[in-house]
Amino acid sequence: MIEEKSGKAVVENQPVLQPTPENRWGVWVTGWGDFVSVGDDNFAKGYDFTTGGVTLGIDYRLTDHLAIGLFGSYTHTWTDLQPGSIDVNTGRGGSLRYLLRSRLLPQRGGVRRIQQL
């Protein structure tokens, strides 16, 4: 709380979620999907397919400019060939490392900003 010259107390609004410089772990997830329908014509039968998947990972920042991590993904595709069908399951995983081209800097009030290098 800060007291103004008028004698009134003023409460500073702080963001609910503040980044902490000690936390070097990051977790991320993304999903996707495609829905496709190709109609019949005079020369070929049409088909439909639907694909959906998810990728997730975790990383650890070794320095302000270098991070390493692991990721995994899963995809499923359903295909209707009219007649016939195909189902495909795909999974993959791996490790990653990347060089960060910016860094987080402390700023007044605990808020951090990004400095481009």
C-alpha positions in Angstrom: 0.0 0.0 0.0 1.2 3.5 -0.8 0.0 6.6 0.9 -0.5 9.7 -1.2 0.1 13.3 -0.1 -3.6 13.7 0.5 -3.5 11.0 3.1 -5.4 8.4 1.1 -4.1 4.9 0.8 -3.6 3.6 -2.8 -3.3 -0.1 -3.5 -1.1 -1.0 -6.5 -2.7 -3.6 -8.8 -0.3 -6.5 -9.3 -0.8 -9.2 -12.0 -2.4 -12.4 -10.7 0.2 -14.6 -12.4 3.8 -13.2 -12.2 6.7 -15.0 -13.8 9.4 -16.1 -11.3 13.1 -15.9 -12.4 13.8 -19.1 -10.4 11.4 -21.3 -12.5 13.4 -22.6 -15.4 10.9 -25.3 -16.5 8.4 -24.9 -19.3 5.5 -27.1 -20.4 3.7 -26.8 -23.7 0.9 -28.5 -25.6 -0.7 -28.0 -29.0 -3.4 -29.8 -30.9 -4.6 -29.8 -34.5 -7.1 -31.4 -36.8 -8.1 -31.5 -40.5 -11.5 -32.4 -42.0 -11.4 -33.1 -45.8 -14.2 -34.2 -48.2 -13.5 -34.8 -51.9 -16.7 -35.3 -54.0 -17.2 -37.8 -56.8 -16.8 -36.8 -60.4 -17.2 -38.6 -63.8 -13.8 -40.3 -63.5 -13.2 -41.1 -59.8 -15.0 -41.9 -56.5 -14.7 -39.3 -53.8 -13.3 -39.8 -50.3 -13.3 -38.3 -46.8 -10.6 -38.2 -44.2 -10.2 -36.7 -40.7 -6.9 -36.2 -38.9 -6.4 -35.1 -35.3 -3.4 -35.0 -33.1 -1.6 -33.6 -30.1 2.0 -32.6 -29.4 3.3 -32.0 -25.9 6.7 -31.3 -24.4 8.7 -30.1 -21.5 11.8 -28.0 -21.5 14.4 -26.7 -19.1 16.3 -23.4 -19.5 20.0 -24.0 -18.9 21.0 -20.4 -19.3 19.2 -17.2 -20.4 19.9 -18.2 -24.0 19.9 -22.1 -24.1 17.2 -24.6 -23.4 16.8 -28.4 -23.8 13.7 -30.6 -23.7 11.7 -33.6 -24.7 8.5 -33.9 -26.8 6.0 -36.5 -27.9 3.1 -36.5 -30.3 0.2 -38.7 -31.4 -1.9 -38.5 -34.5 -4.9 -40.6 -35.7 -6.3 -40.5 -39.2 -9.7 -41.9 -40.3 -10.2 -42.4 -44.0 -13.4 -43.4 -45.8 -12.6 -44.4 -49.4 -16.2 -45.1 -50.4 -16.0 -48.2 -50.4 -13.3 -49.2 -47.9 -11.6 -47.4 -45.1 -8.2 -46.9 -43.6 -7.2 -46.0 -40.0 -3.7 -44.8 -39.2 -2.1 -44.2 -35.8 1.2 -42.3 -35.7 3.4 -41.5 -32.7 6.8 -39.9 -32.4 9.0 -38.4 -29.7 12.4 -36.9 -29.4 14.6 -34.3 -27.7 15.2 -30.7 -28.6 17.6 -28.0 -27.8 17.3 -24.4 -28.9 19.1 -21.1 -28.6 16.9 -18.4 -27.3 17.3 -15.2 -29.3 15.9 -13.0 -26.5 16.0 -13.0 -22.8 13.8 -12.0 -20.0 14.8 -9.1 -17.9 13.6 -8.1 -14.4 11.7 -4.9 -14.3 10.1 -2.7 -11.6 7.2 -4.4 -9.8 8.3 -8.0 -10.7 7.1 -7.7 -14.3 9.5 -9.0 -16.9 10.1 -7.8 -20.4 11.8 -9.4 -23.4 15.0 -7.9 -24.7 15.8 -8.8 -28.3 19.4 -9.7 -28.9 
